[in-house]
Amino acid sequence: MKIRQITAAMACALVIAGEAATAACAAERWNGNMEGRNAESQNGNTEGPNVESWDENVEITAHRGDSAEAPENTIPAFEAAIESGADWIELDVGVTKDGVLVVLHDEDLKRVAGDSRKIGELTFEEVRRLDVGSSFGPDFRGVGIPSLEEVLDYCQGRVLLNIEIKYRKGQDLAFIPRLVDLICQREMLDQCMITSFNYGCLQMVKIFEPALKTGLISSRPIAQPEIYTSADNFVLSIELIEPDTVNRIHELGKEVIAWTVNDQYSVEKCRKARTDNIITDNPDNIIPD
C-alpha cells in the first residue's frame, strides 16, 4: 500500500472530532455503581493474581513489553514478553524531529533517559545514542529506544501487537499513514491493532486501511459505544470493567480489553465481567506455568 495524502482540513476535522468524542466520554456518567480505582484503594489487597482462577481463553497483553523484567518499550522487554507466553505486546509510538517512528511512551525523555528534551526535538540518530536501560538495571546498560520498523521486524510472526498512537495536541498527523504503511508493507494486518484515546486518529487509520483493527482507549465511562463505528474494540481502564459494560460491547460484536491488571482484585474483576483481553505489567504473574 502506498502512503496516501490527506488534506490538512480533513486531518484537523478528524482530530477535533476525536477530541470532542474524548470530551464527551469525560462528561458522561455511568448509572451503575463504580468500584474503586484499584485493589489498594479498595481493600489493601496487593497480592499477586491467583492464576488458577483465570480463564485461559482470555488473551494476555504485556504492557510496554514485559516491563517488570526489562526496560519498557525496548527489544529486551519485547523478548521477555514473548518468552513469557504473552499473546500480545502493547507499545507506544512517538515521532522524532526527522519523522522517524520510534517506540516510546512519554513525550519527553526525562523518565527513561534523564533527558528533559522532547522526542520531537531530536533526530533519530540523536535518539539512538540515548541509554534507556541503565536506569532499569546494570544488565541493560546501553539499551536504546528502538524504531517502530525494528520492532515490527522483530515481532513479525511471533506475537500480536497493540500499537498505541500517542497523539499530542497540534501534532503533525502525517505519521499515521506512515504507520499504516509500515504494517501493510510487512503484511502484518492480521497481527496488529492500532489504539488511541483520540477517536479521530482511529478514523484516520480506517481511511487509509479499513482492514486494520482499531481500539478506542478510555478511562471514562462510554454511554454509547455503538456510535464509535471506527473502533473495532474498546480498551477500558480497570475502573470501567463491569459485567453490564462488557456485555453491552459484546452485543456489538466487539471485544473489551482491560488495563492495567496487576493484582488479584483486578484479575477477579475481569474474570467476572468476562473481558476478552487484559493488559498487565507482569505477564509472568498471570500466565500459568
N, C-alpha and C positions, 0 to 999 in steps of 0.2 A: 504494500500500500504506500502510495506517495503522500507526503505531507501536503495537506490541502490548506488553502488560505482561508482565513476568517476575518471579516471586517472588524475594525475597532468598535464600530457601533454595535455589532452583534455580540462581541465579547463583553462589552460594557453592559449591554442589556441582560445577558445571561447571568453575569456575576451580581448585578443589582438584584435580579430576581432571586438568585441564590441567597443573598444576604437578607432579603425580605423574608424568604422561607425560614431562614435560621432565626430571624427575629420573631416570626410567628410561632415557631416552636417554643421560644423562650417565654412568649406571652401566654401560651396555653397552660391550663391547669388540669391535671388528671383528677377525675372524680373519685378514683379509688384511694385507698389508704396507703400512701407511700411508705415503704420500710426505710430503715436508716441507711446512711451512706455506706457503711461497711461493718465488718464484724466488730472492730474495735469500738465504734460508736454505739453499737447495739448492746453487746454483752461481754465485751472484752475477750472474745474467743479469737485467738490468733494462731491456733493450731493449724498444722498443715492439713490439706484436704484428705478425706478418707476415700482413697481410690476404689475401695471395694463397693462403694455406693454409686460409683459413676457409671453412666450409660456408655458403653464402648462405641455406640453408634454416633455419639456426639464428637464432632471434629475438634481438634486442639490446635490453636494458633499460638505460636511463640512470639511474644510481644517484642518487637525490635530484635528478633532472634532470641536465642536462649540468653537473655540479658542477666540472668543470675550466674552464668558460667563464664561469660566473656563480655567485652565491651559492646554496648548496644550498637546495632546497625553497622556491624563490621562483619567481614568474612568469617572470622573465628566464631562469632555469635551465631551466624547462619549455619556454619558447620556443626556447632554443638546442637542446634535445634534439629537439624536433620538426623544427627546421631541419637537424639532423644526419642525419635519416632513421631515428632510433631507432624500433623497433616499440612499445616500452613505456617508461613512466616509473615508477620506483619512488619512493614518497613515504611519509612517516610522519605519523601523526595524533596530536595531543595535544588536551587539553581545557582550556579556560580556566575561571576561577573561576565565571563565569556560564554555563558549559555549552556554549560555542561550540566547535565542532570546528575546529582550526587545523592547519596543516601545519608540523610541527617535529619534529626527531629527538630532541633531548635533553630531559630532564626540566626542566632549568633553562636560563636564557638567557645564561649566562656566556660560553660559547664563541662564540656568534653575535652577541651584542649587548653583551657586557661587563656584564651584569646578573646578579647571583647569585640572584635570585628565581626560584622555580619557576613554570612556566606556569600551574599550578593556583591560584596565589596572585594572579593578575592577571585583571582583566576583559578582554573583547575590546577595548574602547576603549583600555585601557592598553597592550595588546599592539600595537595598530595604530600607536601613537606610537613604537615602537622602531625603530631603524635597524639592519638586519642586513646591509646592503650595503657600508657603508664599510670594514669590516674586510677585505672581499674586494678592494676597489679603489675609487678615487675615482669611476670611471664609474658605480658602483652606489650612490652616496650617496643615502640616503633610501628605499631599497628596504625594504619591510616584510614581515612574516610574513602570508601570505595565509590566509584562511579556507578550509576544505575546499570550501565551496559555490563560492567564486570559482574554485578550481582545477578543479572538476568542470565548471563553465560554460565555462572557458577551453579545456579539453581535449576537451570533448564532440565526438565525430565526427572527432577529429584524431589521437588516439593512444590506445593501451591503457594502463590504469592498474593498477599493483601497489600496493595501499594497505596499508601495514603498520600493524597495531594494536600500539602500544607500551603493553602492559599493565604497570601499576605495582602492586605488592602493596598491597592494601587499597583500590584504586581503585573508585569507583562505576561499575558496568558499564552504566548507563543510556545511555551514549553509543553502545553497539554497535547497538541497534535504531535510534537516530537516524542513525547512519552508513549502515545498510542502507536506511533510508527515503529519505535524500538521493539515493542511487543509483537507487532504484526510481522516485522522482518524476521523474527525468530520463530514464527508460527506458534506463539505461546498464548493464544487467545483462550484456550481451554485451561490454562494454568494460572491465569492472573485475574484479579478483581481490583478495580480502582475504587477507592473510598475517599470520602471527604465530608467535612462539616458543611461545606458550601454546595448547595444543590445545583447552582449554576455551573460549577465545574463538572458535575456529573452529566448535565445536559450537553455540555461541550463534548465530553467523551463519546456520548451516544451519537452526536452529529458525525464525528469522524469514524466511529466504528460501532454500529449498533449491536454487534455480537459480543462486544467486550462487556463482561459483567461489572456491575457497579453496586456500591453500598453507601447509603446515607448514614453518616455518624451523627448521633445526638446524645446530649446529656440532659435534654429537656423532654418532657412528655410530648408525644406526637399524637394529637387528637384525630387526625385524618390521614393515616398512612396511605390511603388509596389515591390521594392527589399527587403523590410523588411517583409519577409514571416512569421517570428516568432512573429510578432506584430499583435495582433488582432485589436488593436485600437491605436490611436495616442493622446497623451496628450500634447497639444501645449500651449505655453505661449500666452498671450493675444495679443502680438505684431504680432503674426503669423496668427491670425484669420482673414481671408478674404474669401469672397464667393467662389472664384476660388479654393483656397486651400481646403476648406471644401468639395466642390463638387467633386474635384478630389479624395479625400479619400473616400467619399461616393460611388463613382463609383467602388471602390474596395470592396465594401460591408463591410467597416469598419466604426467605429464611431470616432468622434472628441470630445475630452474633453478639455475645455479651463481653463487655470489658469493664475493668480488668479483674480477673478472677484469680486470687492468690490465697484464699483462706477457706476453711471449712464452711463457714456461713454462706459465702458466695457460691461455692460449689453446690451446696444443698438447694439454694435458691434457684439456681439454673436448672438443676435436675428436676425439681418440682414443676417448674414452668415449661420444661421441655424445649429449651433452647437448642439450636442446631449446631452451634459452634461457640467455643469460649476462647478468649484471648487471655493469656497468662504470662507472667514474667518468668515463671519457672515450670516448664512443661514436665520436668522430671518428677515433680511433686504430684502430678495429676495422672500421668500415663502409667498404668500398671506395668510391673516388670514382666 
